[in-house]
Amino acid sequence: MNNKVEDRATSFFAQPGILAAVIGGAVVGLLCAILVVMFIVYRMRKKDEGSYALDEPKRSPAAASYGKGHNNREFYA
């Protein structure tokens, strides 16, 4: 009786179509798992960067020129 179960399992995987489907499913599943892990790592890295307010008030180029002498503020980098 045990021999019949083993023969049935062997003949099941011996069929080329079913064997190809099992291997293809395993490969696609592995690629999906890798993609999900990469997406989670990307989101965690992006969250660590933080968010900064970059909306500075718009100034005309003439108001920010260095040629005018009335603006004596110093800027340090």
PDB file of N, CA, C, O and CB in Angstrom:
ATOM      1  N   MET A   1       0.825  -1.193   0.000  1.00  0.00           N
ATOM      2  CA  MET A   1       0.000   0.000   0.000  1.00  0.00           C
ATOM      3  C   MET A   1       0.869   1.256   0.000  1.00  0.00           C
ATOM      4  O   MET A   1       0.569   2.226  -0.696  1.00  0.00           O
ATOM      5  CB  MET A   1      -0.938  -0.001   1.207  1.00  0.00           C
ATOM      6  N   ASN A   2       1.927   1.230   0.771  1.00  0.00           N
ATOM      7  CA  ASN A   2       2.839   2.372   0.831  1.00  0.00           C
ATOM      8  C   ASN A   2       3.530   2.573  -0.518  1.00  0.00           C
ATOM      9  O   ASN A   2       3.834   3.701  -0.905  1.00  0.00           O
ATOM     10  CB  ASN A   2       3.888   2.171   1.949  1.00  0.00           C
ATOM     11  N   ASN A   3       3.773   1.484  -1.220  1.00  0.00           N
ATOM     12  CA  ASN A   3       4.436   1.558  -2.523  1.00  0.00           C
ATOM     13  C   ASN A   3       3.552   2.274  -3.548  1.00  0.00           C
ATOM     14  O   ASN A   3       4.069   2.981  -4.414  1.00  0.00           O
ATOM     15  CB  ASN A   3       4.791   0.146  -3.023  1.00  0.00           C
ATOM     16  N   LYS A   4       2.226   2.103  -3.464  1.00  0.00           N
ATOM     17  CA  LYS A   4       1.318   2.756  -4.396  1.00  0.00           C
ATOM     18  C   LYS A   4       1.323   4.268  -4.199  1.00  0.00           C
ATOM     19  O   LYS A   4       1.252   5.014  -5.175  1.00  0.00           O
ATOM     20  CB  LYS A   4      -0.096   2.208  -4.229  1.00  0.00           C
ATOM     21  N   VAL A   5       1.405   4.731  -2.956  1.00  0.00           N
ATOM     22  CA  VAL A   5       1.428   6.169  -2.678  1.00  0.00           C
ATOM     23  C   VAL A   5       2.692   6.793  -3.253  1.00  0.00           C
ATOM     24  O   VAL A   5       2.636   7.872  -3.843  1.00  0.00           O
ATOM     25  CB  VAL A   5       1.340   6.436  -1.159  1.00  0.00           C
ATOM     26  N   GLU A   6       3.830   6.125  -3.087  1.00  0.00           N
ATOM     27  CA  GLU A   6       5.090   6.638  -3.623  1.00  0.00           C
ATOM     28  C   GLU A   6       5.057   6.656  -5.150  1.00  0.00           C
ATOM     29  O   GLU A   6       5.547   7.603  -5.766  1.00  0.00           O
ATOM     30  CB  GLU A   6       6.273   5.789  -3.125  1.00  0.00           C
ATOM     31  N   ASP A   7       4.484   5.614  -5.770  1.00  0.00           N
ATOM     32  CA  ASP A   7       4.396   5.583  -7.232  1.00  0.00           C
ATOM     33  C   ASP A   7       3.504   6.706  -7.750  1.00  0.00           C
ATOM     34  O   ASP A   7       3.791   7.317  -8.779  1.00  0.00           O
ATOM     35  CB  ASP A   7       3.863   4.224  -7.709  1.00  0.00           C
ATOM     36  N   ARG A   8       2.433   6.967  -7.035  1.00  0.00           N
ATOM     37  CA  ARG A   8       1.514   8.018  -7.456  1.00  0.00           C
ATOM     38  C   ARG A   8       2.196   9.392  -7.368  1.00  0.00           C
ATOM     39  O   ARG A   8       2.044  10.217  -8.269  1.00  0.00           O
ATOM     40  CB  ARG A   8       0.231   7.992  -6.589  1.00  0.00           C
ATOM     41  N   ALA A   9       2.943   9.636  -6.291  1.00  0.00           N
ATOM     42  CA  ALA A   9       3.642  10.909  -6.139  1.00  0.00           C
ATOM     43  C   ALA A   9       4.744  11.050  -7.183  1.00  0.00           C
ATOM     44  O   ALA A   9       4.952  12.134  -7.728  1.00  0.00           O
ATOM     45  CB  ALA A   9       4.230  11.033  -4.727  1.00  0.00           C
ATOM     46  N   THR A  10       5.445   9.965  -7.460  1.00  0.00           N
ATOM     47  CA  THR A  10       6.508  10.008  -8.464  1.00  0.00           C
ATOM     48  C   THR A  10       5.922  10.279  -9.850  1.00  0.00           C
ATOM     49  O   THR A  10       6.459  11.092 -10.603  1.00  0.00           O
ATOM     50  CB  THR A  10       7.305   8.685  -8.467  1.00  0.00           C
ATOM     51  N   SER A  11       4.841   9.614 -10.184  1.00  0.00           N
ATOM     52  CA  SER A  11       4.244   9.827 -11.499  1.00  0.00           C
ATOM     53  C   SER A  11       3.622  11.226 -11.612  1.00  0.00           C
ATOM     54  O   SER A  11       3.543  11.792 -12.702  1.00  0.00           O
ATOM     55  CB  SER A  11       3.183   8.754 -11.776  1.00  0.00           C
ATOM     56  N   PHE A  12       3.189  11.768 -10.487  1.00  0.00           N
ATOM     57  CA  PHE A  12       2.617  13.120 -10.483  1.00  0.00           C
ATOM     58  C   PHE A  12       3.670  14.150 -10.865  1.00  0.00           C
ATOM     59  O   PHE A  12       3.405  15.021 -11.694  1.00  0.00           O
ATOM     60  CB  PHE A  12       2.025  13.457  -9.101  1.00  0.00           C
ATOM     61  N   PHE A  13       4.863  14.068 -10.275  1.00  0.00           N
ATOM     62  CA  PHE A  13       5.926  15.028 -10.575  1.00  0.00           C
ATOM     63  C   PHE A  13       6.719  14.645 -11.817  1.00  0.00           C
ATOM     64  O   PHE A  13       7.516  15.447 -12.302  1.00  0.00           O
ATOM     65  CB  PHE A  13       6.864  15.150  -9.393  1.00  0.00           C
ATOM     66  N   ALA A  14       6.524  13.458 -12.336  1.00  0.00           N
ATOM     67  CA  ALA A  14       7.244  13.045 -13.543  1.00  0.00           C
ATOM     68  C   ALA A  14       6.627  13.663 -14.786  1.00  0.00           C
ATOM     69  O   ALA A  14       7.274  13.710 -15.833  1.00  0.00           O
ATOM     70  CB  ALA A  14       7.251  11.520 -13.668  1.00  0.00           C
ATOM     71  N   GLN A  15       5.404  14.133 -14.696  1.00  0.00           N
ATOM     72  CA  GLN A  15       4.772  14.773 -15.854  1.00  0.00           C
ATOM     73  C   GLN A  15       5.423  16.136 -16.075  1.00  0.00           C
ATOM     74  O   GLN A  15       5.499  16.937 -15.143  1.00  0.00           O
ATOM     75  CB  GLN A  15       3.224  14.920 -15.648  1.00  0.00           C
ATOM     76  N   PRO A  16       5.890  16.411 -17.279  1.00  0.00           N
ATOM     77  CA  PRO A  16       6.653  17.652 -17.515  1.00  0.00           C
ATOM     78  C   PRO A  16       5.839  18.921 -17.289  1.00  0.00           C
ATOM     79  O   PRO A  16       6.386  19.920 -16.822  1.00  0.00           O
ATOM     80  CB  PRO A  16       7.188  17.659 -18.925  1.00  0.00           C
ATOM     81  N   GLY A  17       4.566  18.906 -17.604  1.00  0.00           N
ATOM     82  CA  GLY A  17       3.756  20.113 -17.420  1.00  0.00           C
ATOM     83  C   GLY A  17       3.600  20.482 -15.956  1.00  0.00           C
ATOM     84  O   GLY A  17       3.702  21.653 -15.590  1.00  0.00           O
ATOM     85  N   ILE A  18       3.353  19.487 -15.120  1.00  0.00           N
ATOM     86  CA  ILE A  18       3.163  19.749 -13.693  1.00  0.00           C
ATOM     87  C   ILE A  18       4.491  20.136 -13.050  1.00  0.00           C
ATOM     88  O   ILE A  18       4.535  21.029 -12.203  1.00  0.00           O
ATOM     89  CB  ILE A  18       2.562  18.513 -12.984  1.00  0.00           C
ATOM     90  N   LEU A  19       5.561  19.474 -13.444  1.00  0.00           N
ATOM     91  CA  LEU A  19       6.885  19.816 -12.905  1.00  0.00           C
ATOM     92  C   LEU A  19       7.257  21.252 -13.285  1.00  0.00           C
ATOM     93  O   LEU A  19       7.791  21.987 -12.455  1.00  0.00           O
ATOM     94  CB  LEU A  19       7.963  18.825 -13.426  1.00  0.00           C
ATOM     95  N   ALA A  20       6.983  21.655 -14.517  1.00  0.00           N
ATOM     96  CA  ALA A  20       7.270  23.025 -14.950  1.00  0.00           C
ATOM     97  C   ALA A  20       6.410  24.020 -14.187  1.00  0.00           C
ATOM     98  O   ALA A  20       6.887  25.101 -13.839  1.00  0.00           O
ATOM     99  CB  ALA A  20       7.038  23.176 -16.462  1.00  0.00           C
ATOM    100  N   ALA A  21       5.156  23.683 -13.918  1.00  0.00           N
ATOM    101  CA  ALA A  21       4.278  24.582 -13.169  1.00  0.00           C
ATOM    102  C   ALA A  21       4.752  24.749 -11.733  1.00  0.00           C
ATOM    103  O   ALA A  21       4.709  25.852 -11.188  1.00  0.00           O
ATOM    104  CB  ALA A  21       2.844  24.062 -13.186  1.00  0.00           C
ATOM    105  N   VAL A  22       5.207  23.657 -11.117  1.00  0.00           N
ATOM    106  CA  VAL A  22       5.703  23.745  -9.733  1.00  0.00           C
ATOM    107  C   VAL A  22       6.971  24.589  -9.675  1.00  0.00           C
ATOM    108  O   VAL A  22       7.106  25.444  -8.800  1.00  0.00           O
ATOM    109  CB  VAL A  22       5.977  22.333  -9.156  1.00  0.00           C
ATOM    110  N   ILE A  23       7.894  24.355 -10.594  1.00  0.00           N
ATOM    111  CA  ILE A  23       9.144  25.128 -10.603  1.00  0.00           C
ATOM    112  C   ILE A  23       8.862  26.596 -10.928  1.00  0.00           C
ATOM    113  O   ILE A  23       9.421  27.493 -10.296  1.00  0.00           O
ATOM    114  CB  ILE A  23      10.146  24.535 -11.629  1.00  0.00           C
ATOM    115  N   GLY A  24       7.997  26.838 -11.911  1.00  0.00           N
ATOM    116  CA  GLY A  24       7.649  28.217 -12.269  1.00  0.00           C
ATOM    117  C   GLY A  24       6.964  28.942 -11.121  1.00  0.00           C
ATOM    118  O   GLY A  24       7.247  30.113 -10.867  1.00  0.00           O
ATOM    119  N   GLY A  25       6.068  28.259 -10.429  1.00  0.00           N
ATOM    120  CA  GLY A  25       5.401  28.867  -9.279  1.00  0.00           C
ATOM    121  C   GLY A  25       6.374  29.196  -8.163  1.00  0.00           C
ATOM    122  O   GLY A  25       6.252  30.234  -7.513  1.00  0.00           O
ATOM    123  N   ALA A  26       7.343  28.310  -7.938  1.00  0.00           N
ATOM    124  CA  ALA A  26       8.343  28.568  -6.903  1.00  0.00           C
ATOM    125  C   ALA A  26       9.207  29.775  -7.263  1.00  0.00           C
ATOM    126  O   ALA A  26       9.524  30.597  -6.403  1.00  0.00           O
ATOM    127  CB  ALA A  26       9.227  27.331  -6.694  1.00  0.00           C
ATOM    128  N   VAL A  27       9.585  29.878  -8.540  1.00  0.00           N
ATOM    129  CA  VAL A  27      10.418  31.009  -8.981  1.00  0.00           C
ATOM    130  C   VAL A  27       9.642  32.318  -8.875  1.00  0.00           C
ATOM    131  O   VAL A  27      10.175  33.318  -8.394  1.00  0.00           O
ATOM    132  CB  VAL A  27      10.905  30.795 -10.437  1.00  0.00           C
ATOM    133  N   VAL A  28       8.395  32.318  -9.316  1.00  0.00           N
ATOM    134  CA  VAL A  28       7.585  33.536  -9.236  1.00  0.00           C
ATOM    135  C   VAL A  28       7.334  33.930  -7.783  1.00  0.00           C
ATOM    136  O   VAL A  28       7.373  35.112  -7.443  1.00  0.00           O
ATOM    137  CB  VAL A  28       6.248  33.342  -9.968  1.00  0.00           C
ATOM    138  N   GLY A  29       7.077  32.950  -6.934  1.00  0.00           N
ATOM    139  CA  GLY A  29       6.888  33.238  -5.508  1.00  0.00           C
ATOM    140  C   GLY A  29       8.136  33.821  -4.871  1.00  0.00           C
ATOM    141  O   GLY A  29       8.051  34.750  -4.068  1.00  0.00           O
ATOM    142  N   LEU A  30       9.290  33.282  -5.223  1.00  0.00           N
ATOM    143  CA  LEU A  30      10.548  33.802  -4.685  1.00  0.00           C
ATOM    144  C   LEU A  30      10.799  35.232  -5.163  1.00  0.00           C
ATOM    145  O   LEU A  30      11.238  36.078  -4.384  1.00  0.00           O
ATOM    146  CB  LEU A  30      11.721  32.895  -5.093  1.00  0.00           C
ATOM    147  N   LEU A  31      10.523  35.505  -6.439  1.00  0.00           N
ATOM    148  CA  LEU A  31      10.700  36.871  -6.952  1.00  0.00           C
ATOM    149  C   LEU A  31       9.752  37.851  -6.270  1.00  0.00           C
ATOM    150  O   LEU A  31      10.139  38.980  -5.969  1.00  0.00           O
ATOM    151  CB  LEU A  31      10.479  36.904  -8.467  1.00  0.00           C
ATOM    152  N   CYS A  32       8.527  37.431  -6.028  1.00  0.00           N
ATOM    153  CA  CYS A  32       7.577  38.302  -5.324  1.00  0.00           C
ATOM    154  C   CYS A  32       8.031  38.578  -3.898  1.00  0.00           C
ATOM    155  O   CYS A  32       7.915  39.704  -3.415  1.00  0.00           O
ATOM    156  CB  CYS A  32       6.180  37.673  -5.313  1.00  0.00           C
ATOM    157  N   ALA A  33       8.546  37.560  -3.225  1.00  0.00           N
ATOM    158  CA  ALA A  33       9.028  37.748  -1.856  1.00  0.00           C
ATOM    159  C   ALA A  33      10.208  38.723  -1.833  1.00  0.00           C
ATOM    160  O   ALA A  33      10.285  39.580  -0.952  1.00  0.00           O
ATOM    161  CB  ALA A  33       9.439  36.393  -1.234  1.00  0.00           C
ATOM    162  N   ILE A  34      11.120  38.600  -2.788  1.00  0.00           N
ATOM    163  CA  ILE A  34      12.263  39.510  -2.860  1.00  0.00           C
ATOM    164  C   ILE A  34      11.782  40.931  -3.130  1.00  0.00           C
ATOM    165  O   ILE A  34      12.292  41.881  -2.535  1.00  0.00           O
ATOM    166  CB  ILE A  34      13.258  39.058  -3.957  1.00  0.00           C
ATOM    167  N   LEU A  35      10.810  41.086  -4.016  1.00  0.00           N
ATOM    168  CA  LEU A  35      10.275  42.406  -4.333  1.00  0.00           C
ATOM    169  C   LEU A  35       9.620  43.054  -3.115  1.00  0.00           C
ATOM    170  O   LEU A  35       9.790  44.252  -2.887  1.00  0.00           O
ATOM    171  CB  LEU A  35       9.267  42.305  -5.473  1.00  0.00           C
ATOM    172  N   VAL A  36       8.882  42.283  -2.341  1.00  0.00           N
ATOM    173  CA  VAL A  36       8.234  42.814  -1.141  1.00  0.00           C
ATOM    174  C   VAL A  36       9.278  43.245  -0.115  1.00  0.00           C
ATOM    175  O   VAL A  36       9.137  44.299   0.504  1.00  0.00           O
ATOM    176  CB  VAL A  36       7.284  41.766  -0.528  1.00  0.00           C
ATOM    177  N   VAL A  37      10.320  42.445   0.072  1.00  0.00           N
ATOM    178  CA  VAL A  37      11.384  42.810   1.026  1.00  0.00           C
ATOM    179  C   VAL A  37      12.103  44.068   0.571  1.00  0.00           C
ATOM    180  O   VAL A  37      12.402  44.936   1.391  1.00  0.00           O
ATOM    181  CB  VAL A  37      12.396  41.655   1.187  1.00  0.00           C
ATOM    182  N   MET A  38      12.386  44.184  -0.724  1.00  0.00           N
ATOM    183  CA  MET A  38      13.051  45.392  -1.225  1.00  0.00           C
ATOM    184  C   MET A  38      12.169  46.625  -1.035  1.00  0.00           C
ATOM    185  O   MET A  38      12.672  47.698  -0.701  1.00  0.00           O
ATOM    186  CB  MET A  38      13.413  45.228  -2.711  1.00  0.00           C
ATOM    187  N   PHE A  39      10.871  46.484  -1.242  1.00  0.00           N
ATOM    188  CA  PHE A  39       9.958  47.608  -1.050  1.00  0.00           C
ATOM    189  C   PHE A  39       9.907  48.024   0.418  1.00  0.00           C
ATOM    190  O   PHE A  39       9.876  49.218   0.718  1.00  0.00           O
ATOM    191  CB  PHE A  39       8.552  47.246  -1.545  1.00  0.00           C
ATOM    192  N   ILE A  40       9.899  47.061   1.331  1.00  0.00           N
ATOM    193  CA  ILE A  40       9.877  47.390   2.762  1.00  0.00           C
ATOM    194  C   ILE A  40      11.165  48.109   3.162  1.00  0.00           C
ATOM    195  O   ILE A  40      11.121  49.081   3.916  1.00  0.00           O
ATOM    196  CB  ILE A  40       9.692  46.109   3.613  1.00  0.00           C
ATOM    197  N   VAL A  41      12.300  47.643   2.669  1.00  0.00           N
ATOM    198  CA  VAL A  41      13.580  48.304   2.980  1.00  0.00           C
ATOM    199  C   VAL A  41      13.588  49.715   2.413  1.00  0.00           C
ATOM    200  O   VAL A  41      14.071  50.636   3.073  1.00  0.00           O
ATOM    201  CB  VAL A  41      14.776  47.492   2.414  1.00  0.00           C
ATOM    202  N   TYR A  42      13.064  49.910   1.201  1.00  0.00           N
ATOM    203  CA  TYR A  42      13.005  51.239   0.582  1.00  0.00           C
ATOM    204  C   TYR A  42      12.151  52.180   1.414  1.00  0.00           C
ATOM    205  O   TYR A  42      12.532  53.329   1.635  1.00  0.00           O
ATOM    206  CB  TYR A  42      12.448  51.149  -0.848  1.00  0.00           C
ATOM    207  N   ARG A  43      11.006  51.708   1.877  1.00  0.00           N
ATOM    208  CA  ARG A  43      10.117  52.562   2.680  1.00  0.00           C
ATOM    209  C   ARG A  43      10.756  52.906   4.022  1.00  0.00           C
ATOM    210  O   ARG A  43      10.604  54.030   4.500  1.00  0.00           O
ATOM    211  CB  ARG A  43       8.760  51.866   2.906  1.00  0.00           C
ATOM    212  N   MET A  44      11.463  51.969   4.636  1.00  0.00           N
ATOM    213  CA  MET A  44      12.107  52.243   5.919  1.00  0.00           C
ATOM    214  C   MET A  44      13.227  53.272   5.745  1.00  0.00           C
ATOM    215  O   MET A  44      13.382  54.163   6.581  1.00  0.00           O
ATOM    216  CB  MET A  44      12.665  50.941   6.533  1.00  0.00           C
ATOM    217  N   ARG A  45      14.009  53.154   4.666  1.00  0.00           N
ATOM    218  CA  ARG A  45      15.067  54.132   4.411  1.00  0.00           C
ATOM    219  C   ARG A  45      14.483  55.510   4.147  1.00  0.00           C
ATOM    220  O   ARG A  45      14.993  56.512   4.647  1.00  0.00           O
ATOM    221  CB  ARG A  45      15.929  53.693   3.227  1.00  0.00           C
ATOM    222  N   LYS A  46      13.414  55.559   3.362  1.00  0.00           N
ATOM    223  CA  LYS A  46      12.799  56.834   3.030  1.00  0.00           C
ATOM    224  C   LYS A  46      12.231  57.495   4.277  1.00  0.00           C
ATOM    225  O   LYS A  46      12.267  58.719   4.398  1.00  0.00           O
ATOM    226  CB  LYS A  46      11.702  56.644   1.981  1.00  0.00           C
ATOM    227  N   LYS A  47      11.709  56.702   5.204  1.00  0.00           N
ATOM    228  CA  LYS A  47      11.139  57.253   6.427  1.00  0.00           C
ATOM    229  C   LYS A  47      12.238  57.850   7.314  1.00  0.00           C
ATOM    230  O   LYS A  47      11.993  58.819   8.032  1.00  0.00           O
ATOM    231  CB  LYS A  47      10.361  56.164   7.193  1.00  0.00           C
ATOM    232  N   ASP A  48      13.441  57.278   7.269  1.00  0.00           N
ATOM    233  CA  ASP A  48      14.537  57.771   8.102  1.00  0.00           C
ATOM    234  C   ASP A  48      15.101  59.091   7.611  1.00  0.00           C
ATOM    235  O   ASP A  48      15.740  59.805   8.384  1.00  0.00           O
ATOM    236  CB  ASP A  48      15.637  56.750   8.160  1.00  0.00           C
ATOM    237  N   GLU A  49      14.886  59.436   6.350  1.00  0.00           N
ATOM    238  CA  GLU A  49      15.440  60.680   5.820  1.00  0.00           C
ATOM    239  C   GLU A  49      14.784  61.903   6.434  1.00  0.00           C
ATOM    240  O   GLU A  49      15.419  62.953   6.528  1.00  0.00           O
ATOM    241  CB  GLU A  49      15.287  60.721   4.317  1.00  0.00           C
ATOM    242  N   GLY A  50      13.554  61.799   6.847  1.00  0.00           N
ATOM    243  CA  GLY A  50      12.864  62.934   7.445  1.00  0.00           C
ATOM    244  C   GLY A  50      12.291  63.853   6.389  1.00  0.00           C
ATOM    245  O   GLY A  50      12.582  63.726   5.200  1.00  0.00           O
ATOM    246  N   SER A  51      11.477  64.775   6.846  1.00  0.00           N
ATOM    247  CA  SER A  51      10.892  65.736   5.923  1.00  0.00           C
ATOM    248  C   SER A  51      11.263  67.134   6.370  1.00  0.00           C
ATOM    249  O   SER A  51      11.237  67.452   7.559  1.00  0.00           O
ATOM    250  CB  SER A  51       9.357  65.574   5.840  1.00  0.00           C
ATOM    251  N   TYR A  52      11.594  67.932   5.438  1.00  0.00           N
ATOM    252  CA  TYR A  52      12.019  69.303   5.724  1.00  0.00           C
ATOM    253  C   TYR A  52      11.145  70.263   4.932  1.00  0.00           C
ATOM    254  O   TYR A  52      10.760  69.988   3.796  1.00  0.00           O
ATOM    255  CB  TYR A  52      13.526  69.512   5.379  1.00  0.00           C
ATOM    256  N   ALA A  53      10.844  71.386   5.551  1.00  0.00           N
ATOM    257  CA  ALA A  53      10.059  72.405   4.861  1.00  0.00           C
ATOM    258  C   ALA A  53      11.000  73.210   3.972  1.00  0.00           C
ATOM    259  O   ALA A  53      11.858  73.943   4.464  1.00  0.00           O
ATOM    260  CB  ALA A  53       9.308  73.334   5.878  1.00  0.00           C
ATOM    261  N   LEU A  54      10.837  73.071   2.686  1.00  0.00           N
ATOM    262  CA  LEU A  54      11.702  73.767   1.741  1.00  0.00           C
ATOM    263  C   LEU A  54      10.996  74.925   1.058  1.00  0.00           C
ATOM    264  O   LEU A  54      11.541  75.527   0.133  1.00  0.00           O
ATOM    265  CB  LEU A  54      12.214  72.804   0.704  1.00  0.00           C
ATOM    266  N   ASP A  55       9.796  75.241   1.502  1.00  0.00           N
ATOM    267  CA  ASP A  55       9.040  76.321   0.883  1.00  0.00           C
ATOM    268  C   ASP A  55       9.523  77.667   1.409  1.00  0.00           C
ATOM    269  O   ASP A  55       9.027  78.164   2.420  1.00  0.00           O
ATOM    270  CB  ASP A  55       7.532  76.150   1.145  1.00  0.00           C
ATOM    271  N   GLU A  56      10.491  78.249   0.718  1.00  0.00           N
ATOM    272  CA  GLU A  56      10.990  79.564   1.098  1.00  0.00           C
ATOM    273  C   GLU A  56      10.189  80.612   0.341  1.00  0.00           C
ATOM    274  O   GLU A  56       9.708  80.349  -0.761  1.00  0.00           O
ATOM    275  CB  GLU A  56      12.519  79.703   0.804  1.00  0.00           C
ATOM    276  N   PRO A  57      10.045  81.776   0.913  1.00  0.00           N
ATOM    277  CA  PRO A  57       9.304  82.813   0.188  1.00  0.00           C
ATOM    278  C   PRO A  57      10.026  83.199  -1.099  1.00  0.00           C
ATOM    279  O   PRO A  57      11.254  83.287  -1.133  1.00  0.00           O
ATOM    280  CB  PRO A  57       9.108  84.054   1.076  1.00  0.00           C
ATOM    281  N   LYS A  58       9.269  83.423  -2.128  1.00  0.00           N
ATOM    282  CA  LYS A  58       9.840  83.783  -3.426  1.00  0.00           C
ATOM    283  C   LYS A  58      10.273  85.248  -3.402  1.00  0.00           C
ATOM    284  O   LYS A  58       9.523  86.137  -3.001  1.00  0.00           O
ATOM    285  CB  LYS A  58       8.818  83.531  -4.572  1.00  0.00           C
ATOM    286  N   ARG A  59      11.506  85.463  -3.846  1.00  0.00           N
ATOM    287  CA  ARG A  59      12.033  86.831  -3.931  1.00  0.00           C
ATOM    288  C   ARG A  59      12.438  87.096  -5.363  1.00  0.00           C
ATOM    289  O   ARG A  59      12.829  86.189  -6.098  1.00  0.00           O
ATOM    290  CB  ARG A  59      13.241  87.045  -2.965  1.00  0.00           C
ATOM    291  N   SER A  60      12.338  88.331  -5.735  1.00  0.00           N
ATOM    292  CA  SER A  60      12.780  88.680  -7.087  1.00  0.00           C
ATOM    293  C   SER A  60      14.306  88.719  -7.113  1.00  0.00           C
ATOM    294  O   SER A  60      14.917  89.020  -6.088  1.00  0.00           O
ATOM    295  CB  SER A  60      12.181  90.052  -7.539  1.00  0.00           C
ATOM    296  N   PRO A  61      14.934  88.430  -8.230  1.00  0.00           N
ATOM    297  CA  PRO A  61      16.399  88.431  -8.299  1.00  0.00           C
ATOM    298  C   PRO A  61      17.009  89.798  -7.983  1.00  0.00           C
ATOM    299  O   PRO A  61      18.126  89.867  -7.471  1.00  0.00           O
ATOM    300  CB  PRO A  61      16.846  87.986  -9.675  1.00  0.00           C
ATOM    301  N   ALA A  62      16.306  90.868  -8.277  1.00  0.00           N
ATOM    302  CA  ALA A  62      16.858  92.191  -8.000  1.00  0.00           C
ATOM    303  C   ALA A  62      16.920  92.463  -6.497  1.00  0.00           C
ATOM    304  O   ALA A  62      17.822  93.168  -6.044  1.00  0.00           O
ATOM    305  CB  ALA A  62      16.023  93.269  -8.695  1.00  0.00           C
ATOM    306  N   ALA A  63      15.998  91.927  -5.725  1.00  0.00           N
ATOM    307  CA  ALA A  63      15.982  92.169  -4.282  1.00  0.00           C
ATOM    308  C   ALA A  63      17.080  91.388  -3.579  1.00  0.00           C
ATOM    309  O   ALA A  63      17.496  91.774  -2.486  1.00  0.00           O
ATOM    310  CB  ALA A  63      14.624  91.799  -3.694  1.00  0.00           C
ATOM    311  N   ALA A  64      17.563  90.301  -4.172  1.00  0.00           N
ATOM    312  CA  ALA A  64      18.574  89.479  -3.526  1.00  0.00           C
ATOM    313  C   ALA A  64      19.966  89.750  -4.075  1.00  0.00           C
ATOM    314  O   ALA A  64      20.896  89.004  -3.771  1.00  0.00           O
ATOM    315  CB  ALA A  64      18.235  88.018  -3.689  1.00  0.00           C
ATOM    316  N   SER A  65      20.133  90.790  -4.871  1.00  0.00           N
ATOM    317  CA  SER A  65      21.446  91.041  -5.468  1.00  0.00           C
ATOM    318  C   SER A  65      22.407  91.595  -4.416  1.00  0.00           C
ATOM    319  O   SER A  65      21.994  92.197  -3.425  1.00  0.00           O
ATOM    320  CB  SER A  65      21.326  92.024  -6.658  1.00  0.00           C
ATOM    321  N   TYR A  66      23.689  91.374  -4.659  1.00  0.00           N
ATOM    322  CA  TYR A  66      24.711  91.813  -3.712  1.00  0.00           C
ATOM    323  C   TYR A  66      25.146  93.246  -3.958  1.00  0.00           C
ATOM    324  O   TYR A  66      25.876  93.799  -3.136  1.00  0.00           O
ATOM    325  CB  TYR A  66      25.909  90.900  -3.783  1.00  0.00           C
ATOM    326  N   GLY A  67      24.741  93.855  -5.024  1.00  0.00           N
ATOM    327  CA  GLY A  67      25.191  95.195  -5.364  1.00  0.00           C
ATOM    328  C   GLY A  67      24.585  96.268  -4.469  1.00  0.00           C
ATOM    329  O   GLY A  67      25.131  97.368  -4.387  1.00  0.00           O
ATOM    330  N   LYS A  68      23.498  95.988  -3.812  1.00  0.00           N
ATOM    331  CA  LYS A  68      22.852  97.012  -2.981  1.00  0.00           C
ATOM    332  C   LYS A  68      23.550  97.094  -1.631  1.00  0.00           C
ATOM    333  O   LYS A  68      23.893  96.063  -1.053  1.00  0.00           O
ATOM    334  CB  LYS A  68      21.341  96.703  -2.792  1.00  0.00           C
ATOM    335  N   GLY A  69      23.760  98.279  -1.130  1.00  0.00           N
ATOM    336  CA  GLY A  69      24.506  98.450   0.117  1.00  0.00           C
ATOM    337  C   GLY A  69      23.651  98.500   1.355  1.00  0.00           C
ATOM    338  O   GLY A  69      24.203  98.541   2.455  1.00  0.00           O
ATOM    339  N   HIS A  70      22.317  98.499   1.249  1.00  0.00           N
ATOM    340  CA  HIS A  70      21.483  98.651   2.442  1.00  0.00           C
ATOM    341  C   HIS A  70      21.318  97.337   3.203  1.00  0.00           C
ATOM    342  O   HIS A  70      20.827  97.352   4.332  1.00  0.00           O
ATOM    343  CB  HIS A  70      20.117  99.193   2.056  1.00  0.00           C
ATOM    344  N   ASN A  71      21.701  96.228   2.636  1.00  0.00           N
ATOM    345  CA  ASN A  71      21.558  94.936   3.312  1.00  0.00           C
ATOM    346  C   ASN A  71      22.914  94.514   3.854  1.00  0.00           C
ATOM    347  O   ASN A  71      23.757  94.060   3.081  1.00  0.00           O
ATOM    348  CB  ASN A  71      20.986  93.852   2.346  1.00  0.00           C
ATOM    349  N   ASN A  72      23.155  94.648   5.159  1.00  0.00           N
ATOM    350  CA  ASN A  72      24.457  94.372   5.754  1.00  0.00           C
ATOM    351  C   ASN A  72      24.461  93.090   6.572  1.00  0.00           C
ATOM    352  O   ASN A  72      25.355  92.903   7.398  1.00  0.00           O
ATOM    353  CB  ASN A  72      24.882  95.527   6.622  1.00  0.00           C
ATOM    354  N   ARG A  73      23.509  92.212   6.376  1.00  0.00           N
ATOM    355  CA  ARG A  73      23.486  90.951   7.135  1.00  0.00           C
ATOM    356  C   ARG A  73      24.550  90.014   6.593  1.00  0.00           C
ATOM    357  O   ARG A  73      24.826  89.995   5.394  1.00  0.00           O
ATOM    358  CB  ARG A  73      22.085  90.278   7.065  1.00  0.00           C
ATOM    359  N   GLU A  74      25.154  89.222   7.506  1.00  0.00           N
ATOM    360  CA  GLU A  74      26.141  88.248   7.103  1.00  0.00           C
ATOM    361  C   GLU A  74      25.527  86.856   7.116  1.00  0.00           C
ATOM    362  O   GLU A  74      24.702  86.543   7.975  1.00  0.00           O
ATOM    363  CB  GLU A  74      27.370  88.312   8.016  1.00  0.00           C
ATOM    364  N   PHE A  75      25.928  86.029   6.172  1.00  0.00           N
ATOM    365  CA  PHE A  75      25.448  84.676   6.105  1.00  0.00           C
ATOM    366  C   PHE A  75      26.612  83.711   6.250  1.00  0.00           C
ATOM    367  O   PHE A  75      27.621  83.835   5.555  1.00  0.00           O
ATOM    368  CB  PHE A  75      24.697  84.435   4.800  1.00  0.00           C
ATOM    369  N   TYR A  76      26.472  82.769   7.135  1.00  0.00           N
ATOM    370  CA  TYR A  76      27.528  81.795   7.365  1.00  0.00           C
ATOM    371  C   TYR A  76      27.068  80.427   6.832  1.00  0.00           C
ATOM    372  O   TYR A  76      25.922  80.019   7.024  1.00  0.00           O
ATOM    373  CB  TYR A  76      27.891  81.716   8.887  1.00  0.00           C
ATOM    374  N   ALA A  77      27.975  79.750   6.173  1.00  0.00           N
ATOM    375  CA  ALA A  77      27.643  78.427   5.641  1.00  0.00           C
ATOM    376  C   ALA A  77      28.169  77.355   6.571  1.00  0.00           C
ATOM    377  O   ALA A  77      27.994  76.166   6.304  1.00  0.00           O
ATOM    378  CB  ALA A  77      28.219  78.239   4.223  1.00  0.00           C
TER     379      ALA A  77
END
